Amino acid sequence: MSSQQQPTDEPVYDDRVYRSSSAVVTGVLLLALAAWLCGDAVVRGSGNTPWISLALALCVVPLIVAFTIRPAVFANDDRMRVRNPFRVIELPWAAVDAVRAAYSAEVLAEGSKYQLWSVPVSLRERKKANRGRLSRGGGLTGRGLSAPEGAQPPAADGPQRAGADKVVDELRELAERGATRAGAQGSVRVQWSYEIIAPAVAGAVLLIVLLATG
């Protein structure tokens, strides 16, 4: 008799992905600059210069990727996966205590705090959004003047929120909605990203040796 696979209680949709586009652009530009400088040193350098350039590239390139292109947050109905520079943290929604954004975006789970590197908090953007909400609500008009008595505030297109606050709101909603799902149970899992750490350390060690013996 052939066994039948039991269906899950609810469908799981594709991950939502949150990352900083400005950080990705910065990372691509830095990688291009590193490739140009190190490539030129390898081609035109003499003595130990080509080897020093290669060791420097081996150390620096993984770090550029780690802090700019790599950070991302993946979230679906069951869990959130946080990819930070040197770690990947998988958090089932049932294990999440809070998602918040103060000076940085972070998630609290099982007594630990994990930063969301891909969701940068801009205090300037937040202040601008707060001023926009106040103005739309009739508190301020023009150059900080109070709205005339009886005047109707302009119609708002929707609540103004800073980018990081919008992301945190969405993650909170997913956490609250998914905490009771069968697939959202479990403990937090943390995994070190040795594919980033190993080449960076190897490049740093090789660079120290070359400089010491050069």
Secondary structure, DSSP 8 states (H G I E B T S, - for coil): --------SS-----EEE--HHHHHHHHHHHHHHHHHHHHHHHH--TTHHHHHHHHHHHHHHHHIIIIIS-EEEE-SSEEEEE-SSEEEEEEGGGEEEEEESSSEEEEETTEEEE-TTS---HHHHHHHHHHHHHHTTS-BTTTB---TT------SS----HHHHHHHHHHHHHHHHTTSGGG-S--EEEE-HHHHHHHHHHHHHHHHHHHH-
